[in-house]
Structures are given as structure tokens and as C-alpha cells.
Amino acid sequence: MKTKKSTAGVAVNIKPARPAKPADTQTATEAAKRILLRLYEPILPELARVEARYRQELTSKDEYIQNLFEYIEDYSGKKLRPALLLLAGKACGKLTEDHVMLGVVAEMLHTATLVHDDILDEALLRRKRTSINALSGNEVSVLLGDHIFSHAFELSLTLTTPVGAQKFSRAMAITCLGEIMQVHNRNNFELSEATYFKIIEGKTAELYATSAELGAIYAGAKENVSRAFYDYGMNLGRAFQIMDDLLDMLGEEALVGKTLGSDVEKGKPTLPLIHFLGKADAKARKRALAAAKAGSAGRKELIELLHTTESFKYAAAKARGFIEVARKGLVSALGDNPMRPLFDEIADFVLSREL
């Protein structure tokens, strides 16, 4: 194991031994990997090239920085965004070198957002390991995320057309605005569903949408088809974030692999809580808000309260609704394209995810 000094002078272990996983966690992880391996089968060679190039781009001759890069290699885990980009390209035509580079850029942008998200959330866990900010401090994490963002945009300028750079730049601008809106609305428990959806469309769904759209564009798809893929990715991202809201309250930390309960504790109104607060009487609202502010100590009471208004069921139904819209949109755009069922299964995976 290698021990380094953070910028604050505190010794941190950059490459700790991975903790042993409980049997149920291993089972869920392996099941998810098997599903994704099957779904990604049409693009496995290209996805392998994306992963290899991603690792190649995030390297340093400095041992400490190299350790940081290696530590965050599997931050995103499922590679959904580059896979969605490659699958959209494959469904619309032929995959090119541009698609591989676009996949690298998508994954780097996503990784950078995760590094910054953990700072904002003061998260302790990411992918069942200590988060990079908990290990190395916020200063290092901010700069690491900034470096990855900057290098991703540098790579996007090597594409054969400027469209990829333009659209990914726009996507990140929208993502940052979504995050700003979320920070601004912390502890705003009068937040409307409309504003909630505007926030998650920015901070989560936009990168899904842009990745899918670019995959289609760089395969030569017509505008209506590339737009259909953008809409598919947007609805997929909306559903993904709602499921994240549910997991934050109902999941098991050892299984989900990241700090849970942080959303409501940090004053982020999630969809189940927004629904509850709109249905409950004044007394129940007061109890729920007190439980939310109590963090882990109030989690059990908060869950019980939200069950009384079936707020978890409501949120899950909203996620299913977005998935249905996503699937129907591709039916009209792709028709009987043999790859279309794969996009249905990816949507189903988002609804059933535990990781």
C-alpha cells in the first residue's frame, strides 16, 4: 500500500486494499455485469478501445497523481454513457474512430462530475470504496475533476467535426446549471415537481441525452433519428435519477456502494419527499422535516412517514413512465431495427438497478 501526503499535510492511503464484499453484494454485482455484458455485445470491441484509451489519457509520470487516476478508474462502473453512444451509432450505421473518442470524452466528463459531486455531497463512499475527497481532501479533488474536464474537452477537439465538442460543451454547461439550481434550492422544501425535474434534467439526464444523440449523429443518422436518441437519453436519465432518489432512502449502503441518506440530510428535496410534503398535513410535514434534518438518526422515521402517502410508489411509477416514453420514442424512429430491443432492455436495467 502507498501512503501519500494530501495538500493539507494529512497522510492518506491512496491505494487501500479493497474490503471483502458480502455474498449478496457479490451476487448483485456479478448479475449486473452479466446483464451488461450481454447488452453491450454488439459494441464490445469498441467499448474495450474506449476503456483502454480512457486509461491511456488519464496517466501521469508523477506517482501521486498516477495513484489518483488509478483510484478513480472504476468510478462510473457501468460505462452506460459511452455504451449508449456506441450502441446508438451501431444502430444508425457504422462506428468510426470518432465514436471511440466520443466515448472516451463522455466517460471522462462523467467521471469528473462524480469527483465534484462527492465534494458537494461530502460523500464518504463511491463504488463501495472511500471517496477520493475523503481520502485526499477537497482541494485535490476539485483540481482533479477540473483536470479531467479540461482534458476531455481537449480530446473532443481532435474529432473530424466540431459537433461533438460543441454538444458536449453545451451538455456540461447545462449540467453545471442544474447543479447550481440544486445547491440554490437546498432546504427549499416548497420545491415544486416542475423545478425538481428541471434540476435533474440538467445535472443527470443531459449527458445521457447528448451521448446518445452524438452516437447517432456521427453515424450519419437523420435529424429526426438523432433527436429521438436525445429524447431517449433524456428520459433514461430522468428515470435514473428518480431511482437514485429511491436508493438513497431505501437502499443498503453495502449493496449500493455509496453514502446513503445524504440527499435529504443535505437539504435536497427528492421526488418521494416532494410528493409526501404535498400530500401530508401540517403535523406530518413537521415530523418529516425534523427527521430529514436528523440525518441517519431520523431515516427510519422518515421512511415510515413516506410510506403512509405511498410516495415511494409514486416516484417509482414516475420513473416507469419516463422509461415507457423513452421506449416508444425509439419505436417510431427505429422501426424494426434489430438493435431496438437492446435499448428496451437498457431501460429496464435502469429501473431495476441496485448499483
C-alpha positions in Angstrom: 0.0 0.0 0.0 1.2 3.5 -0.8 0.8 6.4 1.6 1.0 9.9 0.4 0.5 13.4 1.8 -2.5 15.4 0.9 -2.2 19.1 0.3 -3.3 19.6 3.9 -0.4 17.5 5.0 -2.6 14.6 6.2 -1.4 11.2 5.4 -3.8 9.4 3.1 -3.8 5.9 1.7 -4.4 6.3 -2.0 -4.4 2.5 -2.8 -6.0 0.7 0.1 -6.9 -3.0 0.0 -10.4 -3.5 -1.2 -12.8 -4.7 1.5 -14.3 -8.1 1.2 -17.7 -8.0 -0.3 -20.7 -9.7 1.4 -22.1 -12.6 -0.6 -25.3 -10.7 -1.5 -23.3 -7.8 -2.8 -21.1 -10.0 -4.9 -24.2 -11.7 -6.3 -25.8 -8.4 -7.3 -22.6 -7.1 -8.8 -22.0 -10.2 -10.8 -25.6 -10.3 -12.0 -25.4 -6.7 -13.2 -22.1 -7.4 -15.0 -23.6 -10.4 -16.8 -26.6 -8.4 -18.0 -24.5 -5.5 -19.2 -22.0 -7.9 -21.0 -24.9 -9.3 -23.0 -26.4 -5.9 -23.7 -23.1 -4.5 -24.8 -22.2 -7.5 -27.0 -22.6 -5.6 -30.3 -20.1 -2.9 -29.2 -17.7 -4.9 -27.0 -14.6 -4.3 -29.2 -15.2 -0.6 -29.4 -16.1 -0.3 -25.8 -12.8 -2.1 -24.9 -11.0 0.5 -27.0 -12.8 3.3 -25.2 -11.7 1.9 -21.8 -8.1 1.4 -23.0 -7.9 4.9 -24.4 -9.6 6.3 -21.2 -6.8 4.8 -19.1 -4.2 6.0 -21.5 -5.4 9.6 -21.3 -5.6 9.6 -17.5 -1.9 8.9 -16.7 0.9 10.9 -15.1 4.6 10.5 -14.5 4.1 11.8 -11.0 3.4 8.8 -8.7 0.9 10.6 -6.5 -1.2 11.8 -9.4 -1.0 8.5 -11.1 -2.3 6.8 -8.0 -5.2 9.3 -8.0 -6.0 8.4 -11.6 -5.8 4.6 -10.9 -8.0 5.0 -7.9 -10.9 6.6 -9.8 -10.7 4.3 -12.8 -13.8 2.4 -11.9 -15.8 5.4 -10.5 -18.6 5.1 -13.0 -18.7 1.4 -13.1 -21.3 0.5 -15.7 -20.0 2.7 -18.6 -23.6 3.4 -19.6 -22.9 6.7 -21.3 -20.2 5.6 -23.7 -22.1 2.3 -24.3 -25.2 4.2 -25.1 -23.3 6.4 -27.5 -21.7 3.4 -29.2 -25.0 1.4 -29.4 -26.8 4.4 -30.9 -24.0 4.7 -33.5 -24.2 1.0 -34.3 -28.0 1.1 -34.7 -27.7 4.1 -37.1 -24.8 2.9 -39.2 -21.1 2.3 -38.9 -18.9 3.0 -35.8 -15.8 5.1 -36.5 -12.7 6.4 -34.7 -14.8 9.4 -33.8 -17.2 7.2 -31.9 -14.4 5.8 -29.8 -13.1 9.2 -28.9 -16.6 10.4 -28.2 -17.0 7.5 -25.8 -13.8 8.4 -24.0 -14.9 12.0 -23.7 -18.3 11.0 -22.4 -16.7 8.8 -19.7 -14.2 11.4 -18.7 -16.9 14.1 -18.3 -19.0 11.7 -16.2 -16.0 10.8 -14.0 -15.2 14.5 -13.4 -18.8 15.2 -12.4 -18.7 12.3 -9.9 -15.5 13.6 -8.4 -17.1 17.0 -7.9 -20.4 15.6 -6.8 -18.8 13.8 -3.9 -17.3 17.1 -2.7 -20.6 18.8 -2.9 -22.3 16.0 -1.0 -19.4 15.4 1.4 -19.8 11.8 0.4 -17.6 9.1 2.1 -18.2 6.3 -0.3 -18.1 5.8 -4.1 -18.4 2.3 -5.7 -18.0 0.6 -2.3 -14.7 2.4 -1.6 -13.7 5.5 0.2 -14.4 8.5 -2.0 -11.5 10.4 -3.4 -12.4 13.6 -1.5 -12.5 11.6 1.8 -9.0 10.2 1.0 -7.2 13.2 -0.4 -9.2 16.3 0.6 -11.4 18.7 -1.3 -8.5 20.7 -2.7 -7.0 17.8 -4.6 -10.5 16.5 -5.6 -11.5 19.9 -7.1 -8.3 20.1 -9.1 -8.5 16.5 -10.2 -12.1 17.0 -11.5 -11.0 20.2 -13.3 -8.1 18.5 -14.9 -10.3 15.7 -16.2 -12.9 18.2 -17.6 -10.2 20.2 -19.3 -8.5 17.2 -20.9 -11.9 15.8 -22.1 -12.6 19.0 -24.0 -9.1 18.9 -25.4 -9.7 15.5 -26.8 -13.1 16.5 -28.2 -11.3 19.0 -30.4 -9.5 16.1 -32.2 -12.8 14.9 -33.8 -13.3 15.2 -37.5 -16.1 17.7 -37.0 -16.7 20.3 -34.2 -20.2 19.0 -33.4 -19.0 16.7 -30.6 -17.1 19.4 -28.9 -20.0 21.8 -29.2 -22.6 19.5 -27.9 -20.6 18.1 -25.0 -19.6 21.7 -24.0 -23.3 22.6 -24.1 -24.2 19.5 -22.1 -21.6 20.3 -19.3 -22.9 23.9 -19.2 -26.4 22.6 -18.7 -25.1 20.1 -16.1 -23.4 22.8 -14.1 -26.6 25.0 -14.2 -28.6 22.0 -12.9 -26.1 21.6 -10.0 -26.3 25.4 -9.2 -30.1 25.2 -9.1 -29.9 22.2 -6.8 -27.5 24.0 -4.4 -29.6 27.1 -4.5 -32.7 25.1 -3.6 -31.1 23.2 -0.6 -33.6 23.2 2.3 -36.3 24.6 0.0 -39.0 22.1 0.9 -41.6 24.0 -1.0 -39.8 23.0 -4.2 -42.2 22.1 -7.0 -42.0 18.9 -9.1 -41.5 21.1 -12.2 -38.4 22.6 -10.7 -37.2 19.3 -9.4 -37.4 17.9 -12.9 -35.6 20.9 -14.4 -32.8 20.3 -11.9 -32.4 16.6 -12.7 -32.7 17.1 -16.4 -29.6 19.3 -16.1 -27.4 17.6 -13.6 -28.1 14.0 -14.6 -30.1 13.5 -17.8 -28.3 15.9 -20.2 -25.1 13.8 -20.5 -27.2 10.7 -21.3 -29.1 12.6 -23.9 -26.1 14.2 -25.6 -24.2 10.9 -25.6 -27.0 9.0 -27.3 -27.5 11.9 -29.8 -23.9 12.1 -30.8 -23.7 8.4 -31.3 -26.4 8.8 -33.9 -25.1 12.0 -35.5 -21.6 10.6 -36.1 -23.1 7.5 -37.7 -24.9 9.7 -40.3 -28.4 9.5 -38.8 -31.1 11.8 -40.0 -32.1 14.7 -37.7 -35.3 13.1 -36.5 -33.5 9.9 -35.5 -30.7 11.7 -33.7 -33.3 13.8 -31.9 -35.2 10.6 -30.9 -32.0 9.3 -29.4 -31.5 12.6 -27.5 -35.1 12.2 -26.1 -34.4 8.6 -25.3 -31.3 9.5 -23.3 -33.1 12.4 -21.6 -35.9 10.1 -20.4 -33.5 7.4 -19.4 -31.6 10.0 -17.3 -34.7 11.2 -15.6 -35.6 7.7 -14.6 -32.1 7.0 -13.5 -32.1 10.0 -11.1 -35.5 9.1 -9.6 -34.2 5.6 -9.0 -31.2 7.2 -7.3 -33.6 9.1 -5.1 -35.3 5.9 -4.1 -32.0 4.1 -3.5 -30.7 7.0 -1.4 -33.5 6.4 1.1 -34.4 2.7 0.7 -31.1 1.1 -0.4 -28.5 -0.7 1.6 -25.2 1.1 1.7 -23.1 -2.1 1.4 -25.1 -3.0 -1.7 -25.5 0.3 -3.4 -21.8 1.2 -2.8 -22.0 4.9 -1.9 -23.0 7.1 1.0 -26.8 6.9 1.5 -29.2 9.3 3.1 -27.1 12.3 2.1 -29.7 13.8 -0.2 -32.3 14.7 2.4 -29.7 15.3 5.1 -28.1 17.9 2.9 -31.4 19.5 2.3 -32.0 18.2 -1.2 -35.7 17.7 -1.8 -36.0 14.4 -3.7 -39.1 13.3 -5.6 -40.5 11.0 -2.8 -40.1 13.7 -0.2 -41.6 16.4 -2.5 -44.7 14.1 -3.1 -45.1 13.5 0.6 -44.9 17.1 1.6 -47.6 17.9 -1.0 -49.9 15.2 0.5 -49.3 15.3 4.2 -50.9 17.5 6.8 -49.0 20.2 8.8 -48.2 17.9 11.7 -46.8 15.1 9.5 -44.8 17.6 7.4 -43.2 18.9 10.6 -42.2 15.4 11.7 -40.8 14.6 8.2 -38.7 17.7 8.0 -37.3 17.1 11.5 -36.5 13.5 10.6 -34.8 14.7 7.4 -32.6 17.1 9.2 -31.7 14.5 11.8 -29.9 12.5 9.0 -29.2 8.8 9.7 -30.9 9.1 13.1 -34.2 10.1 11.5 -34.0 7.9 8.4 -36.3 5.1 9.7 -39.0 7.6 10.8 -38.8 9.4 7.5 -39.2 6.2 5.5 -42.2 5.2 7.6 -43.8 8.6 7.0 -43.3 8.5 3.3 -44.8 5.0 3.1 -48.1 6.5 4.5 -48.6 8.6 1.4 -47.2 5.9 -0.9 -44.6 8.4 -2.0 -42.1 5.7 -2.9 -44.6 4.0 -5.2 -45.4 7.4 -6.7 -41.8 8.1 -7.6 -41.3 4.6 -9.0 -44.3 5.0 -11.2 -42.9 8.3 -12.5 -39.6 6.5 -13.4 -41.6 3.8 -15.2 -43.5 6.4 -17.1 -40.3 8.0 -18.4 -39.0 4.7 -19.4 -42.1 3.9 -21.4 -41.9 7.3 -23.2 -38.2 6.5 -24.0 -39.1 3.2 -25.5 -42.0 4.5 -27.5 -39.8 7.2 -29.0 -37.3 4.8 -30.4 -40.1 2.6 -31.8 -41.2 5.3 -34.2 -37.6 6.4 -35.0 -36.0 2.9 -35.5 -39.0 0.8 -36.5 -37.9 -2.8 -36.8 -34.2 -2.1 -36.5 -32.8 -5.4 -35.0 -30.9 -3.4 -32.3 -34.0 -1.7 -30.9 -34.8 -4.4 -28.3 -31.4 -3.7 -26.7 -32.5 -0.2 -25.9 -35.6 -1.5 -24.3 -33.5 -3.8 -22.1 -31.2 -1.0 -21.1 -34.2 1.0 -20.0 -35.4 -2.0 -17.9 -31.9 -2.2 -16.4 -32.1 1.4 -15.2 -35.4 0.6 -13.4 -34.0 -2.5 -11.7 -30.5 -1.2 -10.8 -29.0 -1.7 -7.4 -25.5 -0.4 -8.1 
